[in-house]
Amino acid sequence: MGTKMDSELQKKLTTELEKFQALQKDHQKFVKARQVLDGQLSENTLVKEELVKLDSSANVYKMIGPVFVKQDIAEAKEVVQKRIDYISGEVKRHEDMIKDLDKKQESQKEILQKLQTQFQQSQQKAAIKT
């Protein structure tokens, strides 16, 4: 009878471990995506700073495919600011997801620890009986 209980505990432990590993994988995915967004945000912030330094009569070009197209400096500033706003929103969303996944991982760790303790106690009881 103890082995059936051990088997069920082991299955449950395996299932919960798989859930934990899936959470870790999602967490890593969001951390990597956030790092990419940080890089994009830095690039766009630098572009914005450079655009501010330009004289209003300066020529600004936008690359569309293999071609450079002249763009109004005010329009270029607006486009870059919109891009910065969008990326900032994405960074915030990713940070929220990472925090949520951190909480879920902690909760899953607790579940795993309880199951592991139950499994070890069950193993010890079985060893005492034999």
VENGIGI-V60490 format. One record per residue. N is the residue number from 1. RES is the residue in three letters. SS is DSSP state (helix for helix, strand for strand, loop for the rest). Layout:
{{N,RES,SS} {N,RES,SS}}
//
This chain:
{{1,MET,loop} {2,GLY,helix} {3,THR,helix} {4,LYS,helix} {5,MET,helix} {6,ASP,helix} {7,SER,helix} {8,GLU,helix} {9,LEU,helix} {10,GLN,helix} {11,LYS,helix} {12,LYS,helix} {13,LEU,helix} {14,THR,helix} {15,THR,helix} {16,GLU,helix} {17,LEU,helix} {18,GLU,helix} {19,LYS,helix} {20,PHE,helix} {21,GLN,helix} {22,ALA,helix} {23,LEU,helix} {24,GLN,helix} {25,LYS,helix} {26,ASP,helix} {27,HIS,helix} {28,GLN,helix} {29,LYS,helix} {30,PHE,helix} {31,VAL,helix} {32,LYS,helix} {33,ALA,helix} {34,ARG,helix} {35,GLN,helix} {36,VAL,helix} {37,LEU,helix} {38,ASP,helix} {39,GLY,helix} {40,GLN,helix} {41,LEU,helix} {42,SER,helix} {43,GLU,helix} {44,ASN,helix} {45,THR,helix} {46,LEU,helix} {47,VAL,helix} {48,LYS,helix} {49,GLU,helix} {50,GLU,helix} {51,LEU,helix} {52,VAL,helix} {53,LYS,helix} {54,LEU,loop} {55,ASP,loop} {56,SER,loop} {57,SER,loop} {58,ALA,loop} {59,ASN,loop} {60,VAL,strand} {61,TYR,strand} {62,LYS,strand} {63,MET,strand} {64,ILE,strand} {65,GLY,loop} {66,PRO,loop} {67,VAL,strand} {68,PHE,strand} {69,VAL,strand} {70,LYS,strand} {71,GLN,strand} {72,ASP,loop} {73,ILE,helix} {74,ALA,helix} {75,GLU,helix} {76,ALA,helix} {77,LYS,helix} {78,GLU,helix} {79,VAL,helix} {80,VAL,helix} {81,GLN,helix} {82,LYS,helix} {83,ARG,helix} {84,ILE,helix} {85,ASP,helix} {86,TYR,helix} {87,ILE,helix} {88,SER,helix} {89,GLY,helix} {90,GLU,helix} {91,VAL,helix} {92,LYS,helix} {93,ARG,helix} {94,HIS,helix} {95,GLU,helix} {96,ASP,helix} {97,MET,helix} {98,ILE,helix} {99,LYS,helix} {100,ASP,helix} {101,LEU,helix} {102,ASP,helix} {103,LYS,helix} {104,LYS,helix} {105,GLN,helix} {106,GLU,helix} {107,SER,helix} {108,GLN,helix} {109,LYS,helix} {110,GLU,helix} {111,ILE,helix} {112,LEU,helix} {113,GLN,helix} {114,LYS,helix} {115,LEU,helix} {116,GLN,helix} {117,THR,helix} {118,GLN,helix} {119,PHE,helix} {120,GLN,helix} {121,GLN,helix} {122,SER,helix} {123,GLN,helix} {124,GLN,helix} {125,LYS,helix} {126,ALA,helix} {127,ALA,helix} {128,ILE,helix} {129,LYS,helix} {130,THR,loop}}
//
